[in-house]
Every structure is written in structure tokens, then in C-alpha cells.
Amino acid sequence: MIPNVLAERYATEPMKAIWSAEGRIVLEREFWIAVMKGQRDLGLDIPEEAIAAYESVKDQVDAQSIMDRERITRHDVKARIEEFCDLAGHEQIHKGMTSRDLTENVEQLQVFRSLGVIHTKVVAALARMKKHSVTWRDLFITARTHNVAAQPTTFGKRIAMFGEDLLVALEQLDHLIETYPVRGLKGAVGTQLDQLSLFDNDAEKVDQLEQRVMEHLGIKRRWTNVGQVYPRSLDTTTVSVLLALASGPSSFAKTLRLMAGHETASEGFAKGQTGSSAMPHKMNSRSCERVNGFHTILQGYLSMGAALAGDQWNEGDVSCSVVRRVMLPDAFFAIDGLLETFITILDQMDAYPAVIERENAYYLPFLMTTTIMMEAVKNGVGRETAHKAIKEHAVGTVNDLRVGKITSNDLLDRLAGDDRLGLSREQLDAILAGGQDKIGAAKAQLDTFVATVDKLVADNPNAAAYEPGAIL
């Protein structure tokens, strides 16, 4: 058998169990049994011994036998009906149901349970990001925009920045879980005709049966006006939330890769790990690269989902089946693998203050240029005049450092000698000396992130304590 790489190499056992062929068949059989029990309780003549017989064989899954049947019927659900009925020795399942009454609800159950698995791991990741943001709350670093030195910040603030991205995505996940609507038992075109026929047009009993189905699934909300299939825009929403959850970790991972290139931080390097088969010294950020790769995969699945949304023919068709059979499980395998890898990175990463300090010393005069400009403005210098003067000297200093004309940053000397700014060397030295404190509201902003995550952890202590498995 050709393996599913995402499942076999990256996804965890709980996620694979939800989406495995055998797991799905058991979920379908449990769904059929739940419908039978509801129909019996509401008055249909379904013998208790028949239900017991189905329950006794529901875990006897022979995927090859079902496939052999499907090659004859050319209908996957019919093959699974025949298999289950032959095992049980009865023909009591699937009464008043169309194939999509089975498959849509079970697929939605798989999605819903998978969202719960992912929720746990997001909380665990946020708990670790909060921990690191506190640990490195005061670690002054050179902030970069366009990957070029910009202004000062702290490493803790940088982590909180990506953490808040993940927090907002978690809010989207919470909303999706809370409002996720299940299709229910709607029949061939959504009118519930066959269930109404079974119950002699007793609409109340049909509604009660559907409520029992929702209780079995554990989903609170249902579609009312729906056809053979639920709108595929819901699948697009689901995958878009997974992509949003991946975005903060992916940005974090890319930044950590850049920091590793400057030796200011790393994702860690396990005992026995090899960075390169050719270059023994290499300690590549391979796990961060993997996170970025998963993010790209999820972008692809979102594109697939978006292609299905708004493409429904009348009450439904099955042109979406092959897409969804790939997109839905693999999107969850990808986000599962991403979060497992991301949590592992957070558990093993480190920062290197000595290297950071050397970088800060090199860049600090440049990082203080906006503060210097504001001081000049306060002294009555025109803003554009100050900007032009500082830019001339900053660019000149950089160019001289690059070609080796100077070996140390002499920007302050150049600025002190420029009458356009009206700032003495003493004033400039004072600005530079206070540079380590020129991080704006970074710490207060970080503290807001910490407080929010603390509440999240208090509400989800088991999730926060989640430990990832070993990653390849």
C-alpha cells in the first residue's frame, strides 16, 4: 500500500484514528445503531435482538471485504450496508436514509472531533509561548522590519507578537466549534420525505429523531434548509481556520530561522542529531522549516476548499467527494503535525544573550535615530530637515562599515558635528545610554498577552499540560 505521507510521518495516533478507514467504518456503524435506537424508541418495529446483533459486530471491520463489494456495487455506502447487515444477520439499518445522511454526518463528526484535538494543542502551544515571553521579557534585541535593523524591542515581546496571532486564531476556532452546524437526517433532497413516510407524517417524531442524532454526534447546531449535502462553504471555513492557526507558528518559525542565521537564537539541536550529511558543523532549523512547509500545504487545501464553495448544483452532487476525501483528512494531518512540531520547538529552543548583545552594540546608534530625530524636533528643528540630516549620516556610516573604511560605528560623532540638528555630543550620548530602555510599550503589551494566556490556561489546565510525542 502506498502510504499517506502526512498521516504516516507527521500526524499523531489520535488524529489518525479519527480519519482511518477502519475508524470511519466504526463511526458509521455507531451512527446507524444510534438512528436505529432512536427509530425504535419513537415507535418503529425494530427488534431489540437486531440492535444487539449489530452492536456485537460493529468493530469487526474487514476493509478488503467491503472493497470487494464496492467493486461490484460501484457504490461505497451500499457496500458497507451489505457488509454490516451480513455480519449482523439482519436488515434493519439505513431505514429512511440516503447515503448522505450517513456520510455527511459522520464526516462532520470526524471534523468536529478533530477540531477538539487541535484545540488542545493550540492551548499547549500558547502556554509555552507565554512562558518564553516571560523568560525573555527583558532581553533587549534589535527589532527588524523588512529583515533590516529598525528599532529596539525585546525577545519576549517578539514571542508575544506571534502568540497574539495564534490567540486570535484560537478565537476563530472556538467560534467554529461553538457554532458548527451538522446536516442531520434530511433525506435525498433535504425534505425528510422518507423519515416522514416511516413515521406516518409525524413531523414531531422526525424532529425528535434528528435531535437524538445530534446528541449522538455531540454537536449543538443543525442545518434546517439543506439539500442532499451541506454547503461546502463550511468546509472552506474549517480549513481557513486551520490555516489561521498555522499562521502565527509559521511566522514565528520563519523568524527563528532568521535569528538562527545570526546565531542569536535557535530551535535547539538534539543529541545525536545531524544537520548536514556533508557539512558537520551545520545545525539547520529543520523543524522550523517543517512548520513553514505545513503552512504551505494548508494554503493548498484552502484553495481546494474554496473551489468547492459556491459550486453546488441544485440540491447537491458528488463532484466534491474526491476533493473532500483528500482535503479534509490531510488538512487535519497537516495542522496536527505542525502543532506537534511547533510545541517541540518551543520545548527545545534557546536564545543567546552574548551574541544578541554584540548585535545590539553594532546597531544601537542606528536604532536610536528615530529618538534622536524626535529630540531634534522638540528643539525646534523641522522634522524633514532632521530626517534628511540623520539619513545622510546613517547611510554614510553604514557604507563605510561595509567597505571597511571604519571598524566601529561612529554615527554619533557625525551627528554631533552637524549644525542642522542642534544636538550636542552629550545629548546624543545620553540618548544612546538610555537606549536599553527605549522599547516603548513592549513590556506592557507583553503583559497583556501573558494575562490573557494565564486565563486560558486556568480554563484549560489539561490542555495546557499536553506533551507532544517524538517527532522525526
DOMAR-219213 format. One record per residue (C-alpha): residue number from 0; x, y, z. Coordinates in steps of 0.1 Angstrom, whole numbers, always signed. Last residue first. Example, Ala and Ser with C-alpha at 12.3 -4.5 7.8 and 13.67 -1.06 7.14 Angstrom:
DOMAR-219213
+------+-------+-------+-------+
: resi :    xx :    yy :    zz :
+------+-------+-------+-------+
:    1 :  +137 :   -11 :   +71 :
:    0 :  +123 :   -45 :   +78 :
+------+-------+-------+-------+
***
This chain:
DOMAR-219213
+------+-------+-------+-------+
: resi :    xx :    yy :    zz :
+------+-------+-------+-------+
:  471 :  +111 :  +127 :  +132 :
:  470 :   +89 :  +139 :  +160 :
:  469 :   +86 :  +123 :  +195 :
:  468 :   +51 :  +129 :  +210 :
:  467 :   +39 :  +162 :  +223 :
:  466 :   +31 :  +169 :  +260 :
:  465 :    -2 :  +184 :  +269 :
:  464 :    -2 :  +204 :  +302 :
:  463 :   -20 :  +234 :  +287 :
:  462 :   -48 :  +211 :  +275 :
:  461 :   -52 :  +196 :  +310 :
:  460 :   -54 :  +231 :  +326 :
:  459 :   -80 :  +245 :  +302 :
:  458 :   -98 :  +274 :  +320 :
:  457 :   -67 :  +283 :  +340 :
:  456 :   -46 :  +280 :  +309 :
:  455 :   -69 :  +305 :  +290 :
:  454 :   -68 :  +329 :  +319 :
:  453 :   -30 :  +328 :  +320 :
:  452 :   -30 :  +332 :  +282 :
:  451 :   -49 :  +365 :  +285 :
:  450 :   -27 :  +378 :  +314 :
:  449 :    +5 :  +369 :  +294 :
:  448 :    -7 :  +387 :  +263 :
:  447 :   -15 :  +418 :  +283 :
:  446 :   +19 :  +416 :  +300 :
:  445 :   +36 :  +416 :  +265 :
:  444 :   +19 :  +449 :  +256 :
:  443 :   +31 :  +464 :  +289 :
:  442 :   +66 :  +452 :  +282 :
:  441 :   +67 :  +465 :  +246 :
:  440 :   +52 :  +499 :  +254 :
:  439 :   +82 :  +518 :  +240 :
:  438 :  +114 :  +498 :  +239 :
:  437 :  +138 :  +527 :  +245 :
:  436 :  +151 :  +515 :  +279 :
:  435 :  +182 :  +499 :  +265 :
:  434 :  +188 :  +531 :  +245 :
:  433 :  +192 :  +552 :  +276 :
:  432 :  +229 :  +554 :  +272 :
:  431 :  +224 :  +562 :  +235 :
:  430 :  +201 :  +592 :  +242 :
:  429 :  +225 :  +604 :  +269 :
:  428 :  +254 :  +601 :  +245 :
:  427 :  +235 :  +622 :  +220 :
:  426 :  +228 :  +649 :  +245 :
:  425 :  +265 :  +650 :  +255 :
:  424 :  +275 :  +651 :  +218 :
:  423 :  +254 :  +682 :  +214 :
:  422 :  +223 :  +684 :  +194 :
:  421 :  +214 :  +713 :  +171 :
:  420 :  +204 :  +690 :  +143 :
:  419 :  +213 :  +712 :  +113 :
:  418 :  +247 :  +720 :  +130 :
:  417 :  +260 :  +686 :  +121 :
:  416 :  +291 :  +677 :  +142 :
:  415 :  +272 :  +658 :  +168 :
:  414 :  +255 :  +637 :  +141 :
:  413 :  +289 :  +626 :  +127 :
:  412 :  +303 :  +617 :  +161 :
:  411 :  +270 :  +598 :  +169 :
:  410 :  +273 :  +578 :  +138 :
:  409 :  +308 :  +565 :  +146 :
:  408 :  +300 :  +527 :  +144 :
:  407 :  +333 :  +508 :  +146 :
:  406 :  +357 :  +495 :  +121 :
:  405 :  +358 :  +523 :   +96 :
:  404 :  +367 :  +523 :   +59 :
:  403 :  +360 :  +486 :   +59 :
:  402 :  +337 :  +486 :   +28 :
:  401 :  +306 :  +478 :   +48 :
:  400 :  +314 :  +500 :   +77 :
:  399 :  +319 :  +530 :   +54 :
:  398 :  +286 :  +523 :   +37 :
:  397 :  +267 :  +520 :   +70 :
:  396 :  +282 :  +552 :   +83 :
:  395 :  +273 :  +571 :   +51 :
:  394 :  +238 :  +558 :   +52 :
:  393 :  +234 :  +569 :   +88 :
:  392 :  +250 :  +603 :   +82 :
:  391 :  +228 :  +612 :   +52 :
:  390 :  +197 :  +598 :   +69 :
:  389 :  +202 :  +618 :  +100 :
:  388 :  +205 :  +651 :   +80 :
:  387 :  +174 :  +643 :   +59 :
:  386 :  +152 :  +633 :   +88 :
:  385 :  +162 :  +664 :  +108 :
:  384 :  +153 :  +686 :   +79 :
:  383 :  +121 :  +667 :   +74 :
:  382 :  +111 :  +672 :  +110 :
:  381 :  +120 :  +708 :  +112 :
:  380 :  +143 :  +716 :  +141 :
:  379 :  +127 :  +734 :  +170 :
:  378 :  +144 :  +716 :  +199 :
:  377 :  +115 :  +692 :  +202 :
:  376 :  +122 :  +682 :  +165 :
:  375 :  +158 :  +675 :  +174 :
:  374 :  +147 :  +652 :  +202 :
:  373 :  +123 :  +634 :  +179 :
:  372 :  +150 :  +629 :  +153 :
:  371 :  +173 :  +614 :  +180 :
:  370 :  +145 :  +590 :  +191 :
:  369 :  +140 :  +580 :  +155 :
:  368 :  +178 :  +575 :  +151 :
:  367 :  +182 :  +554 :  +182 :
:  366 :  +182 :  +520 :  +164 :
:  365 :  +211 :  +533 :  +142 :
:  364 :  +232 :  +541 :  +173 :
:  363 :  +222 :  +507 :  +187 :
:  362 :  +232 :  +486 :  +157 :
:  361 :  +267 :  +473 :  +165 :
:  360 :  +261 :  +472 :  +202 :
:  359 :  +228 :  +454 :  +197 :
:  358 :  +245 :  +427 :  +176 :
:  357 :  +272 :  +422 :  +202 :
:  356 :  +244 :  +420 :  +229 :
:  355 :  +225 :  +394 :  +209 :
:  354 :  +256 :  +372 :  +206 :
:  353 :  +261 :  +373 :  +243 :
:  352 :  +223 :  +369 :  +250 :
:  351 :  +220 :  +336 :  +231 :
:  350 :  +184 :  +324 :  +229 :
:  349 :  +170 :  +288 :  +232 :
:  348 :  +145 :  +265 :  +216 :
:  347 :  +138 :  +229 :  +229 :
:  346 :  +102 :  +230 :  +243 :
:  345 :   +90 :  +257 :  +219 :
:  344 :  +104 :  +237 :  +190 :
:  343 :   +86 :  +206 :  +203 :
:  342 :   +54 :  +226 :  +205 :
:  341 :   +58 :  +237 :  +169 :
:  340 :   +65 :  +202 :  +157 :
:  339 :   +33 :  +188 :  +173 :
:  338 :   +14 :  +218 :  +161 :
:  337 :   +25 :  +214 :  +125 :
:  336 :   +19 :  +177 :  +125 :
:  335 :   -17 :  +182 :  +137 :
:  334 :   -22 :  +211 :  +113 :
:  333 :   -10 :  +188 :   +84 :
:  332 :   -30 :  +157 :   +95 :
:  331 :   -61 :  +179 :   +98 :
:  330 :   -56 :  +193 :   +63 :
:  329 :   -50 :  +157 :   +51 :
:  328 :   -82 :  +144 :   +65 :
:  327 :  -104 :  +172 :   +50 :
:  326 :   -86 :  +178 :   +16 :
:  325 :   -82 :  +143 :    +3 :
:  324 :  -116 :  +128 :    +8 :
:  323 :  -130 :  +163 :    +3 :
:  322 :  -116 :  +166 :   -33 :
:  321 :  -128 :  +131 :   -43 :
:  320 :  -163 :  +138 :   -30 :
:  319 :  -168 :  +173 :   -44 :
:  318 :  -183 :  +160 :   -77 :
:  317 :  -208 :  +141 :   -56 :
:  316 :  -240 :  +162 :   -63 :
:  315 :  -262 :  +186 :   -44 :
:  314 :  -297 :  +201 :   -40 :
:  313 :  -293 :  +223 :   -72 :
:  312 :  -256 :  +220 :   -83 :
:  311 :  -233 :  +233 :   -56 :
:  310 :  -202 :  +252 :   -67 :
:  309 :  -204 :  +281 :   -42 :
:  308 :  -177 :  +266 :   -21 :
:  307 :  -159 :  +238 :   -38 :
:  306 :  -130 :  +258 :   -53 :
:  305 :  -125 :  +275 :   -19 :
:  304 :  -119 :  +241 :    -4 :
:  303 :   -92 :  +232 :   -28 :
:  302 :   -75 :  +266 :   -23 :
:  301 :   -77 :  +261 :   +14 :
:  300 :   -60 :  +227 :    +9 :
:  299 :   -31 :  +244 :    -9 :
:  298 :   -27 :  +270 :   +18 :
:  297 :   -27 :  +242 :   +43 :
:  296 :    +3 :  +226 :   +24 :
:  295 :   +22 :  +259 :   +26 :
:  294 :   +17 :  +262 :   +63 :
:  293 :   +29 :  +226 :   +67 :
:  292 :   +61 :  +236 :   +49 :
:  291 :   +67 :  +265 :   +72 :
:  290 :   +64 :  +242 :  +102 :
:  289 :   +88 :  +218 :   +85 :
:  288 :  +114 :  +247 :   +81 :
:  287 :  +110 :  +254 :  +118 :
:  286 :  +118 :  +217 :  +125 :
:  285 :  +148 :  +218 :  +101 :
:  284 :  +165 :  +248 :  +117 :
:  283 :  +199 :  +236 :  +105 :
:  282 :  +228 :  +229 :  +128 :
:  281 :  +257 :  +227 :  +104 :
:  280 :  +292 :  +220 :  +116 :
:  279 :  +295 :  +185 :  +101 :
:  278 :  +290 :  +198 :   +65 :
:  277 :  +282 :  +170 :   +40 :
:  276 :  +254 :  +149 :   +56 :
:  275 :  +240 :  +181 :   +72 :
:  274 :  +224 :  +190 :  +104 :
:  273 :  +228 :  +157 :  +122 :
:  272 :  +211 :  +150 :  +155 :
:  271 :  +228 :  +127 :  +180 :
:  270 :  +217 :  +148 :  +210 :
:  269 :  +190 :  +172 :  +199 :
:  268 :  +197 :  +206 :  +185 :
:  267 :  +176 :  +235 :  +196 :
:  266 :  +152 :  +258 :  +177 :
:  265 :  +179 :  +285 :  +177 :
:  264 :  +186 :  +321 :  +189 :
:  263 :  +210 :  +350 :  +182 :
:  262 :  +233 :  +330 :  +159 :
:  261 :  +226 :  +354 :  +130 :
:  260 :  +213 :  +326 :  +108 :
:  259 :  +195 :  +312 :  +139 :
:  258 :  +176 :  +345 :  +141 :
:  257 :  +164 :  +341 :  +105 :
:  256 :  +152 :  +306 :  +113 :
:  255 :  +135 :  +318 :  +144 :
:  254 :  +117 :  +344 :  +123 :
:  253 :  +105 :  +318 :   +99 :
:  252 :   +93 :  +296 :  +128 :
:  251 :   +74 :  +325 :  +144 :
:  250 :   +57 :  +334 :  +112 :
:  249 :   +47 :  +297 :  +108 :
:  248 :   +35 :  +294 :  +144 :
:  247 :   +13 :  +325 :  +139 :
:  246 :    +0 :  +313 :  +105 :
:  245 :    -9 :  +277 :  +114 :
:  244 :   -40 :  +286 :  +134 :
:  243 :   -52 :  +308 :  +105 :
:  242 :   -47 :  +279 :   +81 :
:  241 :   -67 :  +257 :  +103 :
:  240 :   -94 :  +284 :  +105 :
:  239 :   -94 :  +286 :   +67 :
:  238 :   -98 :  +248 :   +65 :
:  237 :  -130 :  +249 :   +86 :
:  236 :  -144 :  +279 :   +67 :
:  235 :  -138 :  +262 :   +34 :
:  234 :  -155 :  +231 :   +47 :
:  233 :  -185 :  +252 :   +58 :
:  232 :  -186 :  +268 :   +23 :
:  231 :  -193 :  +233 :   +12 :
:  230 :  -229 :  +239 :   +19 :
:  229 :  -245 :  +207 :   +35 :
:  228 :  -253 :  +179 :   +10 :
:  227 :  -285 :  +164 :    -1 :
:  226 :  -302 :  +197 :    +4 :
:  225 :  -302 :  +220 :   +34 :
:  224 :  -328 :  +243 :   +50 :
:  223 :  -326 :  +234 :   +87 :
:  222 :  -288 :  +230 :   +93 :
:  221 :  -280 :  +218 :  +128 :
:  220 :  -264 :  +232 :  +160 :
:  219 :  -254 :  +215 :  +192 :
:  218 :  -230 :  +188 :  +180 :
:  217 :  -223 :  +158 :  +203 :
:  216 :  -228 :  +134 :  +174 :
:  215 :  -251 :  +112 :  +194 :
:  214 :  -269 :  +142 :  +208 :
:  213 :  -273 :  +155 :  +172 :
:  212 :  -288 :  +121 :  +161 :
:  211 :  -312 :  +122 :  +191 :
:  210 :  -323 :  +157 :  +179 :
:  209 :  -329 :  +142 :  +144 :
:  208 :  -351 :  +116 :  +158 :
:  207 :  -371 :  +141 :  +178 :
:  206 :  -376 :  +162 :  +147 :
:  205 :  -389 :  +131 :  +128 :
:  204 :  -412 :  +123 :  +158 :
:  203 :  -426 :  +159 :  +157 :
:  202 :  -431 :  +157 :  +120 :
:  201 :  -455 :  +127 :  +123 :
:  200 :  -461 :  +121 :   +86 :
:  199 :  -468 :   +84 :   +91 :
:  198 :  -434 :   +79 :  +109 :
:  197 :  -418 :   +60 :   +81 :
:  196 :  -432 :   +84 :   +55 :
:  195 :  -418 :  +114 :   +74 :
:  194 :  -384 :   +97 :   +75 :
:  193 :  -386 :   +92 :   +38 :
:  192 :  -396 :  +128 :   +29 :
:  191 :  -370 :  +145 :   +51 :
:  190 :  -371 :  +174 :   +26 :
:  189 :  -333 :  +177 :   +22 :
:  188 :  -331 :  +162 :   -13 :
:  187 :  -323 :  +126 :    -6 :
:  186 :  -330 :  +126 :   +31 :
:  185 :  -326 :  +153 :   +58 :
:  184 :  -312 :  +134 :   +88 :
:  183 :  -288 :  +158 :  +104 :
:  182 :  -266 :  +183 :   +85 :
:  181 :  -245 :  +194 :  +114 :
:  180 :  -238 :  +231 :  +122 :
:  179 :  -205 :  +243 :  +138 :
:  178 :  -214 :  +273 :  +160 :
:  177 :  -195 :  +265 :  +192 :
:  176 :  -166 :  +247 :  +174 :
:  175 :  -163 :  +274 :  +148 :
:  174 :  -164 :  +302 :  +174 :
:  173 :  -137 :  +284 :  +195 :
:  172 :  -115 :  +280 :  +164 :
:  171 :  -119 :  +317 :  +154 :
:  170 :  -109 :  +326 :  +190 :
:  169 :   -79 :  +303 :  +186 :
:  168 :   -69 :  +323 :  +155 :
:  167 :   -69 :  +354 :  +176 :
:  166 :   -46 :  +337 :  +202 :
:  165 :   -23 :  +324 :  +175 :
:  164 :   -16 :  +359 :  +162 :
:  163 :   -13 :  +370 :  +199 :
:  162 :   +15 :  +345 :  +203 :
:  161 :   +33 :  +358 :  +172 :
:  160 :   +35 :  +392 :  +189 :
:  159 :   +41 :  +377 :  +224 :
:  158 :   +73 :  +360 :  +210 :
:  157 :   +85 :  +393 :  +197 :
:  156 :   +77 :  +410 :  +231 :
:  155 :   +97 :  +384 :  +249 :
:  154 :  +127 :  +389 :  +226 :
:  153 :  +126 :  +426 :  +235 :
:  152 :  +123 :  +456 :  +212 :
:  151 :  +147 :  +482 :  +198 :
:  150 :  +142 :  +499 :  +165 :
:  149 :  +148 :  +490 :  +128 :
:  148 :  +175 :  +466 :  +118 :
:  147 :  +166 :  +452 :   +84 :
:  146 :  +146 :  +420 :   +78 :
:  145 :  +120 :  +441 :   +60 :
:  144 :  +114 :  +452 :   +96 :
:  143 :  +138 :  +442 :  +123 :
:  142 :  +140 :  +446 :  +160 :
:  141 :  +174 :  +446 :  +176 :
:  140 :  +171 :  +428 :  +209 :
:  139 :  +167 :  +437 :  +246 :
:  138 :  +160 :  +406 :  +267 :
:  137 :  +136 :  +420 :  +294 :
:  136 :  +106 :  +397 :  +288 :
:  135 :  +128 :  +368 :  +278 :
:  134 :  +115 :  +344 :  +305 :
:  133 :   +80 :  +360 :  +304 :
:  132 :   +77 :  +356 :  +267 :
:  131 :   +91 :  +321 :  +270 :
:  130 :   +63 :  +311 :  +294 :
:  129 :   +36 :  +327 :  +273 :
:  128 :   +48 :  +309 :  +242 :
:  127 :   +47 :  +277 :  +262 :
:  126 :   +11 :  +282 :  +274 :
:  125 :    +2 :  +292 :  +238 :
:  124 :   +15 :  +260 :  +224 :
:  123 :    -5 :  +239 :  +249 :
:  122 :   -36 :  +259 :  +242 :
:  121 :   -31 :  +252 :  +205 :
:  120 :   -26 :  +216 :  +211 :
:  119 :   -59 :  +211 :  +230 :
:  118 :   -78 :  +230 :  +203 :
:  117 :   -64 :  +207 :  +176 :
:  116 :   -78 :  +176 :  +192 :
:  115 :  -112 :  +193 :  +196 :
:  114 :  -112 :  +204 :  +160 :
:  113 :  -105 :  +167 :  +151 :
:  112 :  -136 :  +157 :  +169 :
:  111 :  -157 :  +181 :  +149 :
:  110 :  -142 :  +172 :  +116 :
:  109 :  -147 :  +135 :  +122 :
:  108 :  -183 :  +141 :  +133 :
:  107 :  -188 :  +162 :  +102 :
:  106 :  -176 :  +133 :   +81 :
:  105 :  -200 :  +110 :  +100 :
:  104 :  -229 :  +134 :   +94 :
:  103 :  -222 :  +138 :   +57 :
:  102 :  -216 :  +101 :   +51 :
:  101 :  -247 :   +87 :   +67 :
:  100 :  -275 :  +110 :   +57 :
:   99 :  -255 :  +114 :   +25 :
:   98 :  -262 :   +78 :   +16 :
:   97 :  -299 :   +83 :   +19 :
:   96 :  -318 :   +73 :   +50 :
:   95 :  -354 :   +62 :   +56 :
:   94 :  -342 :   +29 :   +71 :
:   93 :  -304 :   +27 :   +69 :
:   92 :  -301 :    -3 :   +93 :
:   91 :  -326 :   -31 :   +99 :
:   90 :  -316 :   -58 :   +75 :
:   89 :  -304 :   -86 :   +99 :
:   88 :  -277 :  -113 :  +102 :
:   87 :  -253 :   -89 :  +120 :
:   86 :  -223 :   -96 :   +98 :
:   85 :  -244 :   -98 :   +67 :
:   84 :  -261 :   -65 :   +76 :
:   83 :  -227 :   -47 :   +82 :
:   82 :  -212 :   -59 :   +49 :
:   81 :  -243 :   -51 :   +29 :
:   80 :  -246 :   -16 :   +43 :
:   79 :  -209 :   -10 :   +37 :
:   78 :  -211 :   -20 :    +0 :
:   77 :  -242 :    +2 :    -4 :
:   76 :  -223 :   +31 :   +11 :
:   75 :  -194 :   +27 :   -13 :
:   74 :  -214 :   +24 :   -45 :
:   73 :  -199 :    +7 :   -76 :
:   72 :  -219 :   -23 :   -65 :
:   71 :  -195 :   -49 :   -77 :
:   70 :  -162 :   -32 :   -69 :
:   69 :  -178 :   -19 :   -37 :
:   68 :  -183 :   -55 :   -25 :
:   67 :  -147 :   -63 :   -29 :
:   66 :  -138 :   -31 :   -11 :
:   65 :  -160 :   -41 :   +18 :
:   64 :  -143 :   -74 :   +20 :
:   63 :  -109 :   -58 :   +19 :
:   62 :  -118 :   -34 :   +47 :
:   61 :  -128 :   -62 :   +70 :
:   60 :  -140 :   -44 :  +102 :
:   59 :  -154 :   -64 :  +131 :
:   58 :  -159 :   -35 :  +155 :
:   57 :  -197 :   -32 :  +148 :
:   56 :  -202 :   -69 :  +153 :
:   55 :  -219 :   -71 :  +187 :
:   54 :  -237 :   -38 :  +183 :
:   53 :  -254 :   -50 :  +151 :
:   52 :  -266 :   -82 :  +169 :
:   51 :  -279 :   -62 :  +198 :
:   50 :  -298 :   -39 :  +175 :
:   49 :  -314 :   -70 :  +158 :
:   48 :  -321 :   -86 :  +192 :
:   47 :  -340 :   -55 :  +202 :
:   46 :  -363 :   -59 :  +173 :
:   45 :  -370 :   -28 :  +151 :
:   44 :  -407 :   -20 :  +147 :
:   43 :  -407 :   +17 :  +146 :
:   42 :  -423 :   +36 :  +175 :
:   41 :  -401 :   +65 :  +186 :
:   40 :  -379 :   +44 :  +207 :
:   39 :  -372 :   +21 :  +178 :
:   38 :  -364 :   +49 :  +154 :
:   37 :  -340 :   +64 :  +180 :
:   36 :  -323 :   +30 :  +185 :
:   35 :  -320 :   +25 :  +148 :
:   34 :  -305 :   +60 :  +143 :
:   33 :  -279 :   +54 :  +171 :
:   32 :  -271 :   +20 :  +155 :
:   31 :  -266 :   +36 :  +121 :
:   30 :  -243 :   +62 :  +137 :
:   29 :  -223 :   +35 :  +155 :
:   28 :  -218 :   +17 :  +122 :
:   27 :  -207 :   +49 :  +106 :
:   26 :  -182 :   +56 :  +133 :
:   25 :  -169 :   +20 :  +131 :
:   24 :  -164 :   +25 :   +93 :
:   23 :  -146 :   +58 :   +99 :
:   22 :  -122 :   +42 :  +123 :
:   21 :  -114 :   +14 :   +99 :
:   20 :  -107 :   +38 :   +71 :
:   19 :   -85 :   +59 :   +94 :
:   18 :   -96 :   +95 :  +100 :
:   17 :  -103 :   +96 :  +137 :
:   16 :   -76 :   +71 :  +145 :
:   15 :   -51 :   +91 :  +126 :
:   14 :   -58 :  +121 :  +148 :
:   13 :   -54 :  +101 :  +180 :
:   12 :   -22 :   +84 :  +166 :
:   11 :    -4 :  +116 :  +158 :
:   10 :    +2 :  +130 :  +124 :
:    9 :   +37 :  +135 :  +109 :
:    8 :   +52 :  +106 :   +90 :
:    7 :   +23 :   +81 :   +85 :
:    6 :    -5 :  +106 :   +82 :
:    5 :   +12 :  +133 :   +62 :
:    4 :   +29 :  +107 :   +40 :
:    3 :    -3 :   +88 :   +32 :
:    2 :   +13 :   +54 :   +24 :
:    1 :   +13 :   +35 :    -9 :
:    0 :    +0 :    +0 :    +0 :
+------+-------+-------+-------+
***
